[in-house]
Amino acid sequence: MADPPTRKALLVDALGTTVRLPPPWERLDRALTAGLEPDRVREAFEAEMSHYAAHAHEARDADSLASLRRDCAAILSEGLGRDVGVEPMIAAIAFEAYPDAPGTLAELRSRGLAIVCVSNWDYELEAVLERVGLLRYMRGVVASALAGARKPDPAIFE
């Protein structure tokens, strides 16, 4: 029986794998949601998040990310029926590492694996991983916005 192949690297995703997004509709400034049904606030954020997910790969730099965020704030505002600026929207979006992610990634690195995060994300993926304390475990970070391809396109992995 042949020895199993030696694994040298591990590709991980960000959102839903190593990073989570607590519900932003619960974090939005209460002054902006006063008098609104919680379901309406959740649905408005879900529409915003859907738009972001479909367009994150277009946010290749600060200007294009700012434009995407303005579009997302407009969608959120429309859903709520009141103006929500980019800053309050972004303040409600607070990514965090899953509690078991740091230990798991540290263990995998201790086994000699090079860990690379490959995710459909805007150009700030590396900064998000830094803020949540996971970048130090990564050998590399590949965001779809910088790779010019979205998963599952093979080009993002190349």
C-alpha positions as CSV (number, residue, x, y, z in Angstrom):
1,M,0.0,0.0,0.0
2,A,1.4,3.4,-1.0
3,D,1.9,6.1,1.5
4,P,-0.8,8.8,1.4
5,P,0.2,12.0,-0.4
6,T,1.9,14.6,1.7
7,R,-0.2,17.7,2.2
8,K,1.8,20.9,2.0
9,A,-1.0,23.5,1.9
10,L,-4.5,24.1,3.0
11,L,-6.9,26.5,1.3
12,V,-9.6,28.0,3.6
13,D,-12.5,30.3,2.9
14,A,-13.2,33.4,5.0
15,L,-16.9,34.0,5.6
16,G,-18.6,31.0,7.1
17,T,-15.4,29.1,7.6
18,T,-12.9,31.1,9.6
19,V,-14.8,34.4,9.9
20,R,-18.4,35.0,10.9
21,L,-20.6,38.0,10.6
22,P,-22.9,38.5,13.6
23,P,-26.3,39.8,12.4
24,P,-25.7,43.5,11.4
25,W,-29.4,44.2,11.7
26,E,-29.0,43.8,15.4
27,R,-26.1,46.2,15.6
28,L,-27.4,49.1,13.4
29,D,-27.9,52.3,15.4
30,R,-31.3,52.1,17.1
31,A,-32.1,55.6,16.0
32,L,-32.1,54.4,12.4
33,T,-34.5,51.5,13.1
34,A,-36.9,53.1,15.6
35,G,-40.4,52.2,14.8
36,L,-39.5,49.6,12.2
37,E,-40.4,45.9,12.5
38,P,-37.3,43.7,13.1
39,D,-38.1,41.6,10.1
40,R,-38.0,44.7,7.8
41,V,-34.5,45.6,9.2
42,R,-33.3,42.1,8.7
43,E,-34.7,41.9,5.1
44,A,-33.2,45.2,4.2
45,F,-29.8,44.0,5.4
46,E,-30.2,40.7,3.6
47,A,-30.8,42.6,0.4
48,E,-27.7,44.8,1.0
49,M,-25.6,41.7,1.8
50,S,-26.8,39.9,-1.4
51,H,-25.8,42.9,-3.5
52,Y,-22.4,43.1,-1.8
53,A,-21.8,39.3,-2.4
54,A,-22.7,39.7,-6.0
55,H,-20.3,42.6,-6.5
56,A,-17.5,42.2,-4.0
57,H,-15.1,41.1,-6.7
58,E,-15.5,44.6,-8.4
59,A,-14.1,46.4,-5.3
60,R,-10.4,46.2,-6.3
61,D,-9.3,49.4,-4.6
62,A,-10.4,52.1,-2.2
63,D,-12.4,54.0,-4.8
64,S,-14.3,51.0,-6.2
65,L,-15.0,49.7,-2.6
66,A,-16.3,53.2,-1.6
67,S,-18.6,53.1,-4.6
68,L,-19.9,49.6,-3.7
69,R,-20.5,50.7,-0.2
70,R,-22.5,53.6,-1.4
71,D,-24.6,51.3,-3.5
72,C,-25.1,49.0,-0.5
73,A,-26.1,51.8,1.7
74,A,-28.6,52.9,-0.9
75,I,-30.1,49.4,-1.0
76,L,-30.3,49.3,2.8
77,S,-31.9,52.8,2.9
78,E,-34.5,51.8,0.3
79,G,-35.3,48.7,2.3
80,L,-35.7,50.6,5.5
81,G,-37.5,53.6,4.0
82,R,-35.0,56.0,5.5
83,D,-31.6,57.3,4.8
84,V,-28.7,55.2,6.2
85,G,-25.3,56.5,5.4
86,V,-22.2,54.3,4.6
87,E,-20.7,54.9,8.1
88,P,-23.6,53.6,10.2
89,M,-24.0,50.7,7.8
90,I,-20.3,49.8,8.1
91,A,-20.4,50.2,11.9
92,A,-23.0,47.5,12.0
93,I,-20.9,45.1,10.1
94,A,-18.4,43.7,12.6
95,F,-16.7,40.5,11.4
96,E,-15.1,38.2,14.0
97,A,-13.2,35.0,14.0
98,Y,-15.0,31.9,14.9
99,P,-13.9,31.0,18.4
100,D,-12.2,27.7,17.3
101,A,-10.5,29.3,14.2
102,P,-7.2,30.6,15.9
103,G,-6.5,27.3,17.6
104,T,-7.4,25.2,14.6
105,L,-5.2,27.3,12.3
106,A,-2.3,27.2,14.8
107,E,-2.5,23.4,15.0
108,L,-2.6,23.1,11.2
109,R,0.4,25.4,10.9
110,S,2.3,23.4,13.6
111,R,1.8,20.4,11.3
112,G,3.7,22.2,8.6
113,L,0.8,23.2,6.4
114,A,0.9,26.5,4.6
115,I,-2.6,28.1,5.0
116,V,-4.0,30.3,2.3
117,C,-7.3,32.1,2.6
118,V,-9.1,32.2,-0.8
119,S,-12.4,34.0,-0.7
120,N,-14.9,35.9,-2.8
121,W,-14.2,39.2,-1.1
122,D,-13.3,42.8,-1.8
123,Y,-9.7,44.0,-1.7
124,E,-9.8,44.5,2.1
125,L,-9.9,40.8,2.9
126,E,-6.3,40.9,4.3
127,A,-7.2,43.8,6.6
128,V,-10.3,42.0,7.8
129,L,-8.2,38.9,8.7
130,E,-5.7,41.1,10.5
131,R,-8.5,42.8,12.5
132,V,-10.0,39.5,13.6
133,G,-6.6,38.1,14.5
134,L,-6.3,35.4,11.8
135,L,-3.8,36.9,9.3
136,R,-0.8,35.7,11.3
137,Y,-1.8,32.1,10.6
138,M,-2.0,32.7,6.8
139,R,0.8,32.2,4.3
140,G,-1.2,34.1,1.8
141,V,-4.5,35.7,1.1
142,V,-6.3,35.7,-2.2
143,A,-9.4,37.9,-2.6
144,S,-11.5,37.6,-5.7
145,A,-11.4,41.3,-6.2
146,L,-7.6,41.2,-6.6
147,A,-7.4,37.8,-8.4
148,G,-9.9,39.0,-11.0
149,A,-11.9,35.8,-10.7
150,R,-14.5,34.4,-8.3
151,K,-14.8,31.0,-6.8
152,P,-15.4,28.4,-8.2
153,D,-13.5,29.7,-11.2
154,P,-10.1,27.8,-11.3
155,A,-8.3,31.1,-12.0
156,I,-8.7,32.3,-8.4
157,F,-6.8,29.2,-7.3
158,E,-4.0,29.5,-9.8
